[in-house]
């Protein structure tokens, strides 16, 4: 089940320090970021074994998640908020602001056989972010 958490953040006169530790199981093996996406949806998959942590470092984006039992919508708009996606969480990211930078940390290396592209049936009739 997806989980949105507040990361430990330490403000100071010299700037903020936000810490990402012990958030997903195992070591972080892959880091990538998405930017310049505009309104083109990204993602559209789930995984067999990979956990992901999504942090919008700048700007904002919307994330839709369906774990086969429930659907959730998230707005990522601060670098101190982290959305944790478990392997079964089918997800799409969209509605990126022009300046958005979405950081993704994964506990597995890229492996195309780990991706499942077929979505679950919709559990609600609610439109994405009405």
N, C-alpha and C positions, 0 to 999 in steps of 0.2 A: 504494500500500500504506500502511495507517495506520502511524503512528510515534508512540510515546510518549516524550517527552523531558523532562529536568529543566531547568527554566529557571534562568538565572543568578540566584542569590539571595545577598544581602549582609546578614548579620545584624549588628545593632548594638544597643547599649543602648537606643537610641531607637526600636527596632523593625526589622523586616525590610524590605528593599527587593528586590522581584523584578522582573526586566527581561524584556520581550517585545520582541525586535528581530530582524529578518531571519529570521523563522521560516516565513512563507508567502510565495510569490512575489507581487511587486507590492505596491502600497499597500493598507492596510486601508481598506476602503470601507464596511463595515457592522459594527456592534457591537450585540449584543443579549444579554440574559440571561434565564434561565429560573429561576423560583422558585415555590414553592407547588404543585409538580406532584404530590407524593406518589408513589403507585405507578402513575400513569397514564403509559403510554409516550409519548414524544415522538419526533419525527423520522420514521422510516419512509420514507426517500428517499435518493437520491444526486443528484449534479449532473452537468451537461454540462461546465461550466467552473469552477465555484466550489470553492476550497479553504477549509476551515474549521479553526480552532484552538479546542479546547475546554479550558477551565480551570475546575475546580470551586473557586470562591473560598471557599466555606464548606460544611461538611457533606460529603456524598458522593453519588455516583450511579454507575450501571453503564452501560457503553456496549458494544453489540454491533455489530461491523463485518463485512461480507462484501464482498470486492472482486471476486467472481466466480470466484476461484481458491482463496481460503482465508477462513476465518472466525476472528475473534478476539474476545475479551472483555476489557474493561478496567474497572478500578475507579478512578475519579477521586476522590481523597480528601485532596488537599493542594493548596494554591494555587501550589506550585512545580512541579507536573506539568502538562504540556500534551499533549493528544492531537491530532495533526495528521491531518486527513482530506483525502485527495485527491478530486478530482471523482468517480472511479469507486467510492468507498467508500460502499456502502449502509449506513445506520446507524440505530440506535434508541438512545435514552437512556431509562433507567427505574430503578426502585427508588431514587428520590430520598429522601434523609433529609429529615425535616421542615424542617430549617434550611438545606437545600441551595440554593446560588446557583451556577448554571452559566453562565459567561461564554463567549460565542461571538464570535470575530473572523473576518470573511470578507474575501476579496480582491475581491469583486464586490458590487454593489448588489443588492437583492432583484429578481428577475425570475422570475415564475411559470413561464415557458417553460424555465428552466434546471433545473427539478426533474424527476426521474424517480422515480415511485412504485412501479414494479414491481420486486419484489426478485429477486435472483439465486436460482437453485435452491440449496438447502442443500448444502454440501460435506461436512458431517459430520452425524451423528445426535446429537451432544452437545447436551444441553439447555443453555439459557442459564444460566450460572453455577451449574450443578448444585446 
